[in-house]
Each structure stands twice: as structure tokens, then as C-alpha cells.
């Protein structure tokens, strides 16, 4: 009997141990052991936390309006498959070519001319031609001068010929020097009050209508005098 009780007690103890083992390992939230806190994130050399989780590539949408997108986007309008009511515009628009500037000979119709007395050199006058037109004008050759009472055109000084024709924009001026006399005592002096100025054409001939000018008081000239070609500056016109 004693032996049976011992076996019964041993069996009961074994059953209790098995039951406790099942309770500790069985399914039930109360018996689940915590996995513990998540491992701390690694730190880089700057002290900033870096994730230890594996990274997966991300797909980022390209920003709108990038050069590649603009280049691949066709212009809209009737020339780019539009509905015909739209107009394609480029980033820049070319300006229309400028119209050719009007250009003609300098005449009494588009200029004014004046005559003045100068102190240096002596026995000299200065003609000033001003473009009063709206376009360019060319002052061809030299002015053809006629003093009242003269029998011929006043001599032209060929040595004063410039390298190029003087072209005047609106408001600009050209100049011609007049040497009234040659060497003293070599010619007969004539007194005049009026001067006519004929403008030359491109072919060398002159226009019919001259500019009529009043000469400074006590103007004397002789046949050995001269007039220069039209010059672009005053100083050059008075160097001869």
C-alpha cells in the first residue's frame, strides 16, 4: 500500500511538472516572453542617427517643367497638331529687318547752307552745310560758287579732295573753305555782295537750283582764289 502511495505521489508530481511546462510554453498572450527593446540606431561620425533597416530604391517623379520635358513637349497650334485656333510661340521672336535708310544727294531741298567770315586764315570764308531732311544725304564733290559779277565758276581746289564722300545724317554738318584771293598783287580784286551755291550730283554735274546767300560786308575776291571739297569737319576745311 505504501508503495502504491509513493507511485501515486510521483505520478501526481510528474503531471504537475508537465502542466507547469505547458503553461510556460503554451499559446496565450500572458505567457509570451517580450523580445526586448529594439536595437538602438547606429550613429555616424556626425552624431546623427542612421537607420539600420535595409533601404529599398524609391521612385521619384521628375519635376515638371524640366528641360527634357520641355524639349519633348510639342508646340501647340495649327503647325503642331493643334485645333487651328492656337498659335505656337517660341521663347524669343526675331525682329523684322529694318527698312533701308533713305539716301540721296545733298541739295537745296534737304539742306541749309550758310557763309561766314573767319579770322584765320585771312581772306577766307567758311561754308556750312546742314542736313535738314529725314534721311542721309551725300555732299558730292565741291560746291560750285558764283560771285555776282563773275564770268565763270570759282576755281575748285583738287588737292582738298577727301578720301570718301561726306555723308550727313539728319542734323549733321559738312564744311567747305573759300580762299578769296591768291598771292597779294597777282589778281584783280572784285567786290561782291551775293553768292550762289550749286550742289553737285553724283555724276559731277550740278543741280539747276542754287542756294542764294548774302556775303559778309566788304567781301573781295580774285580769280586766283579757290573753294575746297566738302569736308566732315571745320578745321580741315580751313587748312588750305
Residue, then its C-alpha position, 0 to 999 in steps of 0.5 A: x500500500x505504501x508503495x502504491x502511495x509513493x507511485x501515486x505521489x510521483x505520478x501526481x508530481x510528474x503531471x504537475x511538472x508537465x502542466x507547469x511546462x505547458x503553461x510556460x510554453x503554451x499559446x496565450x498572450x500572458x505567457x509570451x516572453x517580450x523580445x526586448x527593446x529594439x536595437x538602438x540606431x547606429x550613429x555616424x561620425x556626425x552624431x546623427x542617427x542612421x537607420x539600420x533597416x535595409x533601404x529599398x530604391x524609391x521612385x521619384x517623379x521628375x519635376x515638371x517643367x524640366x528641360x527634357x520635358x520641355x524639349x519633348x513637349x510639342x508646340x501647340x497650334x495649327x503647325x503642331x497638331x493643334x485645333x487651328x485656333x492656337x498659335x505656337x510661340x517660341x521663347x524669343x521672336x526675331x525682329x523684322x529687318x529694318x527698312x533701308x535708310x533713305x539716301x540721296x544727294x545733298x541739295x537745296x531741298x534737304x539742306x541749309x547752307x550758310x557763309x561766314x567770315x573767319x579770322x584765320x586764315x585771312x581772306x577766307x570764308x567758311x561754308x556750312x552745310x546742314x542736313x535738314x531732311x529725314x534721311x542721309x544725304x551725300x555732299x558730292x564733290x565741291x560746291x560750285x560758287x558764283x560771285x555776282x559779277x563773275x564770268x565763270x565758276x570759282x576755281x575748285x581746289x583738287x588737292x582738298x579732295x577727301x578720301x570718301x564722300x561726306x555723308x550727313x545724317x539728319x542734323x549733321x554738318x559738312x564744311x567747305x573753305x573759300x580762299x578769296x584771293x591768291x598771292x597779294x598783287x597777282x589778281x584783280x580784286x572784285x567786290x561782291x555782295x551775293x553768292x550762289x551755291x550749286x550742289x553737285x550730283x553724283x555724276x559731277x554735274x550740278x543741280x539747276x537750283x542754287x542756294x542764294x546767300x548774302x556775303x559778309x560786308x566788304x567781301x573781295x575776291x580774285x580769280x586766283x582764289x579757290x573753294x575746297x571739297x566738302x569736308x566732315x569737319x571745320x578745321x580741315x576745311x580751313x587748312x588750305 
